[in-house]
Amino acid sequence: MGNSGRGWVIIGAIMIIIGIVFAGITSYFLESKIEKLVQACEKEGGNPIVEKSGFIVTTSFEYECKK
């Protein structure tokens, strides 16, 4: 493999690492947001219902607060 081939492999590896870090950060912020919503619902005397679906990048939440 020549020098230009190695460069593209390094660029690809860096892009993969950035993607994994971005997915982790997004997941963390979504989890903390849902936790805040659950706590607010419990303070109001409601029953929080959270459904999580998907995997890492495709994770989605459905939230409902039944009072």
RAVENKA-V524241 format. One line per field, one symbol per residue. burial: # if it has 24 or more other ideal C-beta (glycine too) atoms within 12 Angstrom, else .. A space follows every 10 residues. Layout:
# RAVENKA-V524241
burial=???
This chain:
# RAVENKA-V524241
burial=.......... .......... .........# ...#...... .......#.# .......... #......
